[in-house]
Amino acid sequence: MFKGLTSRIGFLPRPGDDISVFVLAPFGVSLALILAAFVALFFAFGFWWPYWRVGDMDIWMVYQAFLMNDGHAQQYFDHPGYLTIVSLQHWLALLKSAGLIAADRLSQLPPLADVAGSEKAWMTATQAARLLSLGYACAFIALFGVLVRRLLGDWQVALIAAFVLAFSSGVMMEGRIVRTELISATLAYAALLLCLIAGDLSRPLRLAAILLASVCATLALINKVQFLFLLMTFAPIVFSARRAAPPMAARTPRHLFAWGCPPLPCCWLFLPHLPYLPDFSTPGRLPSGPLSSGRRFQSIRPSRSPGYWAGRWRLASNGGAGPAASSGRSPA
């Protein structure tokens, strides 16, 4: 929290002031105040939005949780969003058992003719999902602040970094909707900061930090496969951030070779799959290649458009096949 906002008219520090002029309270108290302001803004702007306000991906994720709580298999695999969907599934089941929401599964949704009841069920489920996203966002901000403090050794700089992250447009929006990026971003940032911190630890702790970072990076990739491109940058970032590294002019070819080698395995793993990526220029066309028809990469396909899902739901409402139709309930 900033003293400049309350103790003076101008927002800029005076010449000679250090960074402490921006800090109102110790690290723990200031971080709690940041989170309190973040939560207050969430309930002021976002929690009460209609359930259809941000259909991408609120409706999709809630619908997947409804399906899985009803015993059906997951139908959305584009990200693939495993952690987001499974955590939302159990969160809705917990709230339903406590009597806080109207429905946690597809078979409990009101019939199509009951428009008011259906809207209430979807609204309460979507608000519950937004509360879960709020919890993830608060955990992201707190974890980021703690790890940056451990990395830099300056709690004041870490506090300002957490403030900037908390009130950035991306985190503010992700905390109000249900998307797969939030969990993956939390895990990916944690993995990167743990790798940077590991350089200052003793050997046993360094190995433990790298192991934990590997787990975080793997889980981030499982929840949103597009984070592969972000994870590919970790090796050059970590190896170029070594504090005791010699200046560039003094580095031998051996140093430059060691700096450039870590990204190569990532490139080697990714480049062979380029010929088998989906052909997005032709809707519905799958990649043609030996891997496309085999047992590997069976879920690679062009992303389904909103019109596709609208058509499926319309078919279900008209008595077509599928979980929504068999239950006689509206998925949206």
Buried (B, 14 or more C-beta within 10 A) or exposed (E): BBBBEEEEEEEEBEEEEEEEBBBBEEBEEBBEBBBEBBBEBBEEEBBEBEBEEBBEBBBBBBBBBBBBBBEBEBBBBBBBBBBBBBBBBBBBBEBBEEEEBBBBBBBBBBEEEBEEBBBBBBBBBBBBBBBBBBBBBBBBBBBBBBBBBBBBEEBBBBBBBBBEBBBEEEBBBBBBBBBBBBBBBBBBBBBBBBBBBBBEBEEEEBEBBBEBBEBBBEBBBBBBBEBBEBBBEBBBEBBEEEEEEEEEEEBEEEBEEEBEEBBEEBEEEEEEBEEBEBEEEEEEEBBEBEBBEEEEBEEBBBEBEEEEBEEBBEBBBEEBEBBBBBBBBBBB
